[in-house]
Amino acid sequence: MFQHCAFLGSGAMATGLSVILGQKGVNVSIWSRSEEQAKAMRDERENKRQLPGITIPDNVSITSDIDEALKDADICVAAVPTQFLRDALTKVAPALKDGRPMVSVVKGLENGTLMRPSQVVSDVLDQRSVVAIGGPSHAEEFARGLPASVVAAGGDAQLTRDVQELFNTDRFRVYTNIDIVGVELAGALKNVIAIAAGICDGLGYGDNAKSALVARGLVEITRFGTRLGAEPNTFYGLAGIGDLITTCISPYGRNRGVGERLGKGETLSEILETMHGVAEGVATTKSVHELALEHEIEMPITEEVYNVLFADKSPVEATDSLMMRPPKDE
């Protein structure tokens, strides 16, 4: 069993999971790129910017010194946005030459390389065992002790079970899965569909339209994932439909929030300049769109989200394009 866990990143997910581990008696260190953020969290024992009202246990240390964060850790958790992951790992690489296992809670696809988070980890830190955690898991809820269930996926069965044991509690249930490809792709694509769901909300299209969008979005995610080597059943589990539902309906969902504001008429630049945190789905839409074109995968919802985000198509026009597609069998 792991005795000390280091988190690379100090956002809501890193803070929330550190609270779970700290309450279990596991020693935890959080590495923040910002000394100002690290000091505020140390002094206040709280992440007031992203997880206000949640007390960080005393056995969780917070630092901007990567060597200090990693010196006693026997497992590390990557918890930074996808598009910053490579840069963060490059910074910590000198301190991680010993092959310690990694856990990824990152949900996206890297622009340019089109890599999944676990692939970025292996690319920067050389080949090592990686476990990806996915599923419906807004830190705003589970950090307060509300029940949640997630799935840990990886090719190393023993490590995956060890990660399951590390994070599992009576309020945070962890399942295992060997399909890390499917779990990571589900976590990336659900954010794209969540932007579309938010657009539905912003335009006031109602429950019928949103339910249909989520259902057809799952079809799209499954079609994409299986073409890239994932197992179909993964998309009907926690990482797939479970996370998709939460992301598309929750007020905590940043991607849904971006879509809602787009539907109400704001521009993408206005939204990104004023929001707290990162909406992974915006950058991931580019990667998914590029991969869909490369592999000739039909992705009508993703295509219209891409057009709204990056091709100046209005949300109403995008909706019309989806609704006016030729009729077909389900």
C-alpha positions in Angstrom: 0.0 0.0 0.0 1.2 3.5 -0.8 2.3 5.6 2.1 2.8 9.0 0.5 1.1 10.5 -2.6 2.2 13.6 -4.4 -0.2 15.6 -6.6 1.2 17.6 -9.6 -1.3 20.4 -9.6 -3.3 22.3 -7.0 -6.7 22.7 -8.6 -10.1 21.4 -7.4 -9.5 17.7 -8.3 -6.0 17.6 -6.7 -7.3 19.3 -3.6 -10.4 17.1 -3.4 -8.5 13.9 -3.7 -5.9 15.0 -1.3 -8.7 15.6 1.3 -9.9 12.0 0.7 -6.4 10.6 1.2 -5.6 12.9 4.1 -8.7 11.7 5.9 -7.6 8.1 5.4 -4.3 8.9 7.1 -2.2 8.9 3.9 0.6 11.5 3.8 0.0 13.8 0.9 2.0 16.6 -0.8 0.5 19.0 -3.4 2.8 20.8 -5.8 1.6 24.1 -7.1 3.4 26.0 -9.9 2.5 29.2 -8.0 4.1 30.0 -4.6 1.4 32.5 -4.0 -1.3 29.8 -4.3 0.8 27.3 -2.3 1.2 29.8 0.5 -2.5 30.7 0.6 -3.5 27.1 0.8 -0.9 26.4 3.5 -1.9 29.4 5.6 -5.7 29.0 5.2 -5.8 25.1 5.0 -8.3 25.7 2.2 -8.3 26.2 -1.6 -10.5 29.2 -1.5 -10.3 29.9 -5.3 -11.5 26.5 -6.5 -12.8 24.5 -3.5 -14.0 27.0 -0.9 -15.3 25.7 2.4 -13.3 22.4 2.4 -10.7 22.0 5.1 -7.4 20.5 3.9 -6.2 17.9 6.5 -3.0 18.6 8.4 -1.2 15.7 6.9 -1.4 17.3 3.4 1.5 19.6 2.7 1.4 22.2 -0.1 4.6 23.6 -1.8 5.9 25.1 -5.0 9.2 23.2 -4.5 8.9 20.1 -6.7 11.8 18.3 -5.0 10.1 18.8 -1.6 6.8 17.6 -3.0 8.2 14.4 -4.4 11.0 13.4 -2.0 9.0 11.0 0.1 6.2 10.1 -2.4 5.9 6.5 -3.7 3.2 7.4 -6.2 2.4 10.6 -8.1 -0.9 12.0 -9.5 -1.0 14.2 -12.5 -3.8 16.7 -12.0 -3.1 19.6 -14.4 -5.1 20.6 -17.6 -4.1 18.6 -20.7 -2.6 21.5 -22.6 -0.3 22.3 -19.7 0.6 18.7 -18.9 3.6 18.3 -21.0 5.2 21.5 -19.7 4.5 20.5 -16.1 5.9 17.0 -16.5 9.0 18.4 -18.2 9.6 20.6 -15.2 9.3 17.6 -12.8 11.1 15.1 -14.9 14.5 15.4 -13.2 12.9 14.5 -9.9 11.0 11.5 -11.4 13.8 9.5 -13.0 13.2 6.5 -10.7 10.1 5.2 -12.5 7.6 5.7 -9.8 4.1 4.9 -11.0 1.7 7.7 -12.1 -2.0 8.2 -11.8 -3.7 10.6 -14.2 -6.9 12.4 -13.5 -6.5 14.6 -16.6 -9.3 14.6 -19.1 -8.5 15.7 -22.6 -6.4 15.2 -25.7 -3.2 17.2 -26.3 -3.3 19.6 -29.3 -0.8 18.9 -32.0 0.3 15.4 -30.9 -3.3 14.3 -30.3 -2.0 12.1 -27.4 -4.1 10.9 -24.5 -2.8 12.0 -21.0 -1.2 8.7 -20.2 0.7 8.8 -23.6 2.0 12.3 -22.7 3.2 10.9 -19.4 5.1 8.1 -21.1 6.4 10.4 -23.8 7.9 12.9 -21.3 8.9 10.5 -18.4 9.8 7.5 -20.5 7.7 4.3 -20.4 6.2 3.7 -16.9 3.0 2.3 -15.4 0.1 4.7 -15.6 -3.4 4.4 -14.2 -6.2 6.7 -15.4 -9.1 7.6 -13.1 -12.4 8.6 -14.7 -16.0 8.9 -14.0 -18.5 11.4 -12.5 -16.4 13.1 -9.9 -16.9 16.8 -9.4 -14.6 17.6 -6.5 -17.1 20.2 -5.2 -19.3 17.2 -4.1 -17.0 14.3 -3.2 -14.7 16.5 -1.1 -17.7 17.2 1.1 -18.3 13.5 1.6 -21.2 13.1 -0.9 -21.1 9.6 -2.5 -19.3 9.2 -5.8 -18.1 6.3 -7.9 -15.2 6.3 -10.3 -13.1 3.8 -12.3 -9.4 3.3 -12.3 -8.0 1.8 -15.6 -4.5 0.6 -16.5 -2.6 -2.2 -18.2 -0.8 -3.2 -14.9 -3.5 -5.1 -13.1 -1.7 -5.1 -9.7 -1.0 -1.4 -9.8 -4.6 -0.7 -10.8 -5.8 -2.6 -7.8 -3.4 -0.8 -5.6 -4.7 2.5 -6.8 -8.2 1.3 -6.2 -7.3 0.5 -2.6 -5.5 3.8 -2.2 -8.5 6.0 -3.1 -11.5 3.8 -2.1 -13.5 4.8 0.9 -17.1 4.3 2.1 -18.1 7.5 0.2 -15.7 7.3 -2.8 -16.1 3.9 -4.5 -13.4 2.9 -7.0 -13.9 0.2 -9.7 -11.2 -1.2 -11.9 -11.0 -1.6 -15.7 -8.2 -2.7 -18.1 -9.4 -0.3 -20.9 -7.3 2.8 -20.3 -7.8 3.9 -23.9 -11.6 3.9 -23.4 -11.5 5.6 -20.0 -9.3 8.4 -21.3 -11.2 8.9 -24.5 -14.5 9.0 -22.7 -13.1 11.6 -20.3 -12.0 13.7 -23.2 -15.0 13.5 -25.5 -17.7 14.0 -22.8 -16.3 17.6 -22.4 -17.0 18.3 -26.1 -20.6 17.0 -25.8 -21.0 19.0 -22.6 -20.3 22.2 -24.5 -23.1 21.3 -26.9 -25.4 20.5 -23.9 -24.6 23.9 -22.5 -25.5 25.6 -25.8 -28.8 23.8 -25.5 -29.4 25.3 -22.1 -28.3 28.8 -23.2 -30.7 28.7 -26.2 -33.5 27.4 -23.9 -34.2 24.4 -26.0 -35.5 22.3 -23.1 -35.2 18.8 -21.7 -36.2 16.9 -24.9 -33.5 18.4 -27.0 -30.8 18.0 -24.3 -31.7 14.4 -23.6 -31.5 13.6 -27.3 -28.2 15.4 -27.6 -26.7 13.4 -24.7 -28.0 10.1 -26.2 -26.6 10.9 -29.6 -23.5 12.2 -28.0 -22.9 8.9 -26.4 -23.3 7.2 -29.8 -20.7 9.6 -31.2 -18.2 9.0 -28.3 -18.6 5.2 -28.6 -18.1 5.3 -32.4 -14.9 7.4 -32.0 -13.5 5.4 -29.1 -14.0 2.0 -30.6 -12.4 3.1 -33.9 -9.3 4.1 -31.8 -9.1 0.8 -30.0 -11.4 1.2 -27.0 -13.8 -1.4 -25.7 -17.5 -0.6 -26.4 -18.6 -1.5 -22.9 -16.4 1.2 -21.3 -18.7 3.9 -22.7 -21.7 2.4 -21.0 -20.0 2.5 -17.6 -18.9 5.2 -15.2 -16.2 6.8 -17.4 -18.7 6.9 -20.3 -22.4 7.5 -19.7 -21.8 8.2 -16.0 -19.4 11.1 -16.5 -21.3 12.3 -19.6 -24.5 12.8 -17.6 -22.8 14.6 -14.8 -20.8 16.9 -17.1 -23.9 17.8 -19.2 -26.3 18.6 -16.2 -24.1 19.8 -13.3 -23.8 23.5 -12.5 -20.2 22.8 -11.6 -19.4 21.7 -15.2 -17.1 24.3 -16.7 -17.6 22.9 -20.2 -21.4 23.0 -19.9 -21.0 26.5 -18.6 -19.0 27.6 -21.6 -21.7 26.2 -23.9 -24.4 27.9 -22.0 -22.7 31.3 -22.3 -22.2 30.7 -26.0 -25.9 29.9 -26.4 -26.7 33.2 -24.6 -24.6 35.2 -27.1 -21.2 35.7 -25.5 -18.1 35.1 -27.6 -15.6 32.5 -26.8 -12.9 35.0 -26.1 -15.1 36.9 -23.6 -15.9 33.6 -21.8 -12.3 32.4 -21.5 -11.1 35.8 -20.2 -13.6 35.8 -17.4 -13.9 32.2 -16.3 -12.1 30.6 -13.3 -10.4 27.3 -14.1 -9.9 25.6 -17.5 -12.7 24.2 -19.7 -10.8 21.2 -21.2 -13.4 20.7 -23.9 -12.5 23.8 -25.8 -8.9 22.7 -26.7 -10.0 19.0 -26.9 -12.5 19.8 -29.5 -9.7 20.7 -31.9 -7.9 17.4 -31.3 -11.1 15.3 -31.6 -12.1 17.1 -34.8 -8.6 16.5 -36.3 -8.7 12.8 -35.3 -12.2 12.4 -36.7 -11.1 13.8 -40.0 -8.0 11.7 -40.1 -9.8 8.5 -39.4 -13.0 9.4 -41.3 -15.2 9.1 -38.3 -18.7 10.6 -38.5 -18.9 13.1 -35.6 -21.8 15.6 -36.4 -22.1 17.0 -32.9 -18.4 17.5 -32.5 -18.2 19.1 -35.9 -20.8 21.6 -35.0 -19.2 22.4 -31.6 -16.0 23.0 -33.5 -17.7 25.3 -36.0 -19.2 27.3 -33.1 -15.9 27.6 -31.2 -13.5 28.1 -34.1 -15.4 28.9 -37.3 -17.8 31.7 -36.2 -20.9 29.6 -36.7 -23.8 30.7 -34.5 -25.3 28.2 -32.1 -28.6 28.5 -33.8 -27.1 27.7 -37.2 -25.2 24.8 -35.7 -28.5 23.4 -34.2 -30.2 23.8 -37.6 -27.4 21.9 -39.3 -27.9 19.0 -36.8 -31.6 18.9 -37.0 -31.7 19.1 -40.8 -29.4 16.2 -41.5 -31.0 13.5 -43.6 -33.3 11.1 -41.6 -31.7 7.8 -40.8 -32.1 4.6 -38.7 -31.0 4.9 -35.0 
